[in-house]
Amino acid sequence: MINKKYFTAVKILFYGILAINLLLILFSIHRNGADILIFSQFTFILFIGVARLLLKSTFSAFFKDLFVMIEQMIDREFSPSYDMTDDTYISQIYHQMNRLYDIVQMQQKSIEREKNKVQSFVSDISHQLKTPLTNMHLLQETIKEPGISPKEKRGALERQEKQLAKIDFLIGALLKTSQLENGLIQIHPKKASIGNTILSALEGVLVPAQKKEIAVYYDNTTDYAVLHDSKWTSEALFNVMENAVKYTPRKGKLTILLSRTEEYVKISIKDTGIGIPRDDLPHIFTRFWRGDTDILEGNGIGLYLSRQIITLQHGYILVNSAVNCGSEFEIFMPL
């Protein structure tokens, strides 16, 4: 590095002139020679002049390197090529500039990730809302037809109401997901009965299960006090149970079991539904992912939301499933 060589030269020159001056002063004292003393002062003045030139060159090279470094940072082409290991102020400045560049780069990448996340989220919302809105437009056109009978009109209005309910549910689920992802909703775990939380979730699926004549089994004689947020955990369990009812044929069965391991309480939600193909298992917790299914009621957000809630409480979910053999979701909550 050029400026390091300049600094080294200044140091050598300084100590050399200092030693020479001391010798000359001592020599002039012993010999009582004024000419030698004058010569020593001349060498000191000469040193100041040379040192000034060297320091000027040093700082000129330093600021030139600094300007180049800043330009490279602006153009995102910065690659550290300076010695930042020696203990000098200039090296420390280079080191801090390098740290500043790394921080700016990390922040830029974070901003780009958030931007991509927002774009993906908006795209997903548009895609999810497109189908029910299109259906509503078609139903509206049907209602406007002059020859439509009161029965057909009533049926179209009922289907339109279902589409509105689907949009309302989707917006609510998207809002909860967004709030959870961005930390706007805080989960507050406390020791409480996990059995009551399961019953709260189960109440939401009993009516649709009865309509499909699905037998629901849950032994509530076993219970544990678990550190969890009852409200949000109930929602996570409900989403899994709702999927189980949705994808189980008529006269099927839904079984909920509660057991304990050394560190966790396990909630098993098992159905006799259509099952999940092996290749699809790694994707079922991806937002808006639904796989190849003919069942149109799903929106691919329930399981994603469930995993978010359980993970925020330091729990986890395992899935065992096979096509036409049903599925079992095992939810582990820490004690």
C-alpha positions as CSV (number, residue, x, y, z in Angstrom):
1,M,0.0,0.0,0.0
2,I,1.5,3.3,-1.1
3,N,0.4,5.4,1.9
4,K,1.8,2.8,4.3
5,K,5.2,3.1,2.6
6,Y,5.0,6.9,2.9
7,F,4.2,6.6,6.7
8,T,7.1,4.1,7.1
9,A,9.5,6.5,5.3
10,V,8.4,9.4,7.5
11,K,9.0,7.3,10.6
12,I,12.5,6.3,9.5
13,L,13.3,9.8,8.5
14,F,12.1,11.3,11.8
15,Y,14.0,8.9,14.0
16,G,17.1,9.2,11.8
17,I,17.1,13.0,11.9
18,L,16.3,12.9,15.6
19,A,19.3,10.7,16.2
20,I,21.6,12.8,14.0
21,N,20.5,16.0,15.7
22,L,21.1,14.6,19.2
23,L,24.6,13.5,18.2
24,L,25.3,16.9,16.6
25,I,24.1,18.7,19.7
26,L,26.2,16.6,22.0
27,F,29.2,17.0,19.7
28,S,28.7,20.8,19.6
29,I,28.5,21.0,23.4
30,H,31.8,19.1,23.8
31,R,33.6,21.0,21.0
32,N,31.8,24.3,21.7
33,G,31.1,24.6,18.0
34,A,28.3,26.9,16.9
35,D,28.6,25.8,13.2
36,I,27.7,22.3,14.2
37,L,24.6,23.5,16.1
38,I,23.5,25.5,13.1
39,F,24.0,22.4,10.9
40,S,21.8,20.4,13.2
41,Q,19.0,23.0,13.0
42,F,19.3,23.0,9.2
43,T,18.9,19.2,9.1
44,F,15.8,19.5,11.4
45,I,14.3,22.1,9.0
46,L,15.1,19.9,6.1
47,F,13.3,17.0,7.8
48,I,10.2,19.1,8.3
49,G,10.1,20.0,4.6
50,V,10.6,16.4,3.5
51,A,8.1,15.1,6.0
52,R,5.5,17.6,4.8
53,L,6.0,16.4,1.2
54,L,5.7,12.8,2.3
55,L,2.7,13.3,4.5
56,K,1.0,15.3,1.7
57,S,1.6,12.4,-0.7
58,T,0.3,10.0,2.0
59,F,-3.0,11.8,2.5
60,S,-3.4,12.5,-1.2
61,A,-3.1,8.7,-1.9
62,F,-5.3,7.9,1.1
63,F,-8.1,10.2,0.0
64,K,-7.8,9.0,-3.6
65,D,-8.2,5.4,-2.3
66,L,-11.2,6.5,-0.2
67,F,-12.9,8.2,-3.2
68,V,-12.4,5.0,-5.3
69,M,-13.7,2.9,-2.4
70,I,-16.9,5.0,-2.1
71,E,-17.4,4.9,-5.9
72,Q,-17.1,1.1,-5.8
73,M,-19.6,1.0,-3.0
74,I,-22.1,3.1,-4.9
75,D,-21.7,0.9,-8.0
76,R,-21.8,-2.3,-5.8
77,E,-18.5,-3.4,-7.1
78,F,-16.5,-3.0,-3.9
79,S,-14.0,-5.8,-3.1
80,P,-11.6,-5.1,-0.2
81,S,-8.0,-4.9,-1.5
82,Y,-6.5,-3.0,1.4
83,D,-4.4,-4.2,4.3
84,M,-6.6,-3.9,7.3
85,T,-4.5,-5.9,9.7
86,D,-1.8,-3.4,10.8
87,D,-2.6,-1.1,13.7
88,T,-2.8,2.3,12.0
89,Y,-5.5,4.9,11.9
90,I,-5.8,4.6,8.1
91,S,-6.2,0.8,8.3
92,Q,-8.8,1.3,11.0
93,I,-10.7,3.7,8.7
94,Y,-10.5,1.1,5.8
95,H,-11.8,-1.5,8.3
96,Q,-14.7,0.6,9.4
97,M,-15.6,1.4,5.7
98,N,-15.6,-2.2,4.9
99,R,-17.9,-2.9,7.9
100,L,-20.2,-0.1,6.8
101,Y,-20.3,-1.6,3.3
102,D,-21.2,-5.0,4.6
103,I,-24.0,-3.5,6.8
104,V,-25.4,-1.6,3.9
105,Q,-25.3,-4.7,1.7
106,M,-27.1,-6.7,4.3
107,Q,-29.8,-4.0,4.7
108,Q,-30.2,-3.9,0.9
109,K,-30.6,-7.6,0.7
110,S,-33.1,-7.5,3.5
111,I,-35.1,-4.8,1.7
112,E,-35.0,-6.8,-1.5
113,R,-36.3,-9.9,0.4
114,E,-39.1,-7.9,2.0
115,K,-39.9,-6.4,-1.4
116,N,-40.1,-9.8,-3.0
117,K,-42.2,-11.1,-0.1
118,V,-44.7,-8.2,-0.6
119,Q,-44.8,-8.8,-4.3
120,S,-45.4,-12.5,-3.8
121,F,-48.0,-11.8,-1.2
122,V,-49.9,-9.4,-3.5
123,S,-49.7,-11.8,-6.3
124,D,-51.0,-14.6,-4.2
125,I,-53.9,-12.5,-3.0
126,S,-54.8,-11.5,-6.5
127,H,-54.7,-15.2,-7.6
128,Q,-56.9,-16.3,-4.7
129,L,-59.5,-13.6,-5.1
130,K,-59.7,-14.0,-8.9
131,T,-61.8,-17.2,-8.9
132,P,-64.5,-16.2,-6.4
133,L,-64.8,-12.7,-8.0
134,T,-65.2,-14.2,-11.4
135,N,-67.8,-16.6,-10.1
136,M,-69.7,-13.7,-8.6
137,H,-69.6,-11.7,-11.9
138,L,-71.0,-14.8,-13.7
139,L,-73.7,-15.3,-11.1
140,Q,-74.6,-11.6,-11.3
141,E,-75.1,-11.9,-15.0
142,T,-77.3,-14.9,-14.5
143,I,-79.5,-13.0,-12.0
144,K,-79.9,-10.2,-14.5
145,E,-81.2,-12.5,-17.2
146,P,-84.9,-11.6,-18.0
147,G,-86.2,-15.2,-18.2
148,I,-84.7,-16.5,-14.9
149,S,-87.2,-18.2,-12.6
150,P,-87.5,-17.3,-8.9
151,K,-86.0,-20.7,-7.9
152,E,-83.0,-20.2,-10.2
153,K,-82.5,-16.7,-8.9
154,R,-82.6,-17.9,-5.3
155,G,-80.0,-20.6,-6.1
156,A,-77.8,-18.0,-7.8
157,L,-78.0,-15.7,-4.8
158,E,-77.2,-18.6,-2.4
159,R,-74.1,-19.5,-4.5
160,Q,-73.1,-15.8,-4.6
161,E,-73.4,-15.7,-0.8
162,K,-71.0,-18.6,-0.6
163,Q,-68.5,-16.8,-2.8
164,L,-68.8,-13.8,-0.5
165,A,-68.2,-15.9,2.5
166,K,-65.2,-17.4,0.8
167,I,-63.7,-14.0,0.1
168,D,-64.4,-12.9,3.6
169,F,-62.7,-15.9,5.1
170,L,-59.7,-15.6,2.7
171,I,-59.2,-11.9,3.6
172,G,-59.4,-12.7,7.3
173,A,-56.9,-15.6,7.0
174,L,-54.5,-13.4,4.9
175,L,-54.7,-10.6,7.4
176,K,-53.9,-13.0,10.3
177,T,-51.0,-14.5,8.3
178,S,-49.6,-11.1,7.5
179,Q,-49.8,-10.0,11.1
180,L,-48.2,-13.1,12.4
181,E,-45.3,-12.9,9.9
182,N,-44.6,-9.3,10.7
183,G,-44.9,-9.6,14.4
184,L,-48.0,-7.5,14.7
185,I,-49.8,-10.2,16.6
186,Q,-48.2,-11.3,19.8
187,I,-48.7,-14.9,21.1
188,H,-48.8,-15.0,24.9
189,P,-48.4,-18.5,26.2
190,K,-49.5,-19.5,29.7
191,K,-50.1,-22.7,31.6
192,A,-53.6,-23.9,30.7
193,S,-55.6,-27.0,30.0
194,I,-54.7,-28.3,26.5
195,G,-57.9,-30.4,26.6
196,N,-60.1,-27.2,26.8
197,T,-58.2,-25.8,23.8
198,I,-58.8,-29.0,21.8
199,L,-62.5,-28.9,22.7
200,S,-62.7,-25.3,21.6
201,A,-61.2,-26.2,18.2
202,L,-63.4,-29.2,17.9
203,E,-66.6,-27.2,18.3
204,G,-65.9,-25.5,15.0
205,V,-65.9,-28.7,12.9
206,L,-68.8,-30.7,14.6
207,V,-71.5,-29.2,12.3
208,P,-69.8,-29.9,9.0
209,A,-68.7,-33.3,10.3
210,Q,-72.3,-34.2,11.1
211,K,-73.5,-33.0,7.7
212,K,-71.1,-35.5,6.1
213,E,-71.9,-38.2,8.8
214,I,-68.3,-38.3,9.9
215,A,-67.8,-39.9,13.3
216,V,-65.7,-37.8,15.6
217,Y,-63.8,-39.6,18.5
218,Y,-62.1,-37.7,21.3
219,D,-61.3,-39.0,24.7
220,N,-61.3,-35.9,27.0
221,T,-60.6,-37.8,30.2
222,T,-56.9,-37.2,29.7
223,D,-55.6,-33.6,30.1
224,Y,-52.4,-31.8,30.6
225,A,-51.4,-28.3,31.7
226,V,-49.4,-26.9,28.8
227,L,-47.7,-23.6,28.2
228,H,-49.5,-22.2,25.2
229,D,-51.7,-19.4,23.9
230,S,-55.2,-21.0,24.0
231,K,-56.8,-18.8,21.4
232,W,-54.2,-19.1,18.7
233,T,-53.5,-22.8,19.4
234,S,-57.2,-23.5,19.1
235,E,-57.1,-21.8,15.7
236,A,-54.2,-23.9,14.6
237,L,-55.9,-27.1,15.7
238,F,-59.2,-26.0,14.1
239,N,-57.4,-25.5,10.7
240,V,-56.0,-29.1,10.8
241,M,-59.4,-30.5,11.9
242,E,-61.2,-28.6,9.3
243,N,-58.9,-30.0,6.6
244,A,-59.5,-33.4,7.9
245,V,-63.3,-33.1,7.7
246,K,-63.0,-31.4,4.3
247,Y,-60.9,-34.1,2.7
248,T,-62.7,-37.1,4.4
249,P,-65.6,-38.8,2.4
250,R,-69.0,-39.2,3.8
251,K,-69.3,-41.6,6.8
252,G,-65.6,-41.4,7.5
253,K,-64.0,-41.0,10.9
254,L,-62.0,-38.3,12.7
255,T,-60.0,-39.4,15.7
256,I,-58.2,-37.0,18.2
257,L,-55.8,-38.5,20.7
258,L,-53.8,-36.7,23.4
259,S,-50.6,-38.2,24.9
260,R,-47.4,-37.1,26.5
261,T,-43.7,-37.7,25.8
262,E,-40.8,-36.6,28.1
263,E,-40.7,-33.0,26.8
264,Y,-43.9,-32.6,24.8
265,V,-47.6,-33.1,24.7
266,K,-48.7,-34.8,21.4
267,I,-52.0,-34.0,19.8
268,S,-52.8,-36.6,17.1
269,I,-55.5,-35.7,14.6
270,K,-56.2,-38.7,12.4
271,D,-58.8,-39.0,9.5
272,T,-59.9,-41.6,7.0
273,G,-59.7,-39.2,4.1
274,I,-58.3,-39.2,0.6
275,G,-54.7,-38.9,1.9
276,I,-51.7,-36.9,0.6
277,P,-49.3,-38.2,-2.1
278,R,-45.8,-38.7,-0.9
279,D,-44.4,-36.1,-3.3
280,D,-46.8,-33.5,-1.9
281,L,-45.9,-33.9,1.7
282,P,-43.0,-31.5,1.7
283,H,-45.2,-28.8,0.3
284,I,-48.4,-28.9,2.3
285,F,-47.4,-26.2,4.7
286,T,-46.5,-23.8,1.9
287,R,-48.8,-20.8,1.7
288,F,-51.6,-21.2,-1.0
289,W,-50.4,-24.6,-2.0
290,R,-53.2,-27.1,-2.6
291,G,-51.8,-29.8,-4.7
292,D,-53.7,-31.8,-7.4
293,T,-57.1,-32.1,-5.8
294,D,-60.7,-31.9,-7.2
295,I,-62.0,-30.4,-3.9
296,L,-62.4,-26.7,-4.5
297,E,-63.3,-25.5,-1.0
298,G,-59.6,-25.2,0.2
299,N,-57.5,-22.1,-0.2
300,G,-54.1,-23.5,0.8
301,I,-53.6,-21.2,3.8
302,G,-55.0,-23.1,6.8
303,L,-52.0,-25.5,7.3
304,Y,-49.5,-22.7,6.6
305,L,-51.1,-20.6,9.3
306,S,-51.2,-23.6,11.7
307,R,-47.5,-24.2,11.4
308,Q,-46.8,-20.5,11.9
309,I,-48.7,-20.5,15.2
310,I,-47.3,-23.8,16.5
311,T,-43.7,-22.8,15.5
312,L,-44.0,-19.5,17.3
313,Q,-44.8,-21.5,20.5
314,H,-41.7,-23.6,20.0
315,G,-43.7,-26.6,18.9
316,Y,-43.7,-28.6,15.6
317,I,-46.0,-30.6,13.4
318,L,-45.3,-34.1,11.8
319,V,-47.5,-35.6,9.1
320,N,-48.1,-39.3,8.2
321,S,-50.2,-39.9,5.1
322,A,-50.7,-42.1,2.1
323,V,-53.2,-41.9,-0.8
324,N,-56.6,-43.4,0.1
325,C,-55.3,-44.3,3.5
326,G,-56.1,-41.1,5.4
327,S,-53.7,-38.7,7.2
328,E,-52.4,-38.2,10.7
329,F,-51.2,-34.8,11.9
330,E,-49.1,-35.0,15.1
331,I,-48.8,-31.6,16.8
332,F,-46.1,-31.4,19.5
333,M,-46.4,-28.7,22.1
334,P,-43.6,-28.2,24.7
335,L,-44.5,-28.8,28.3
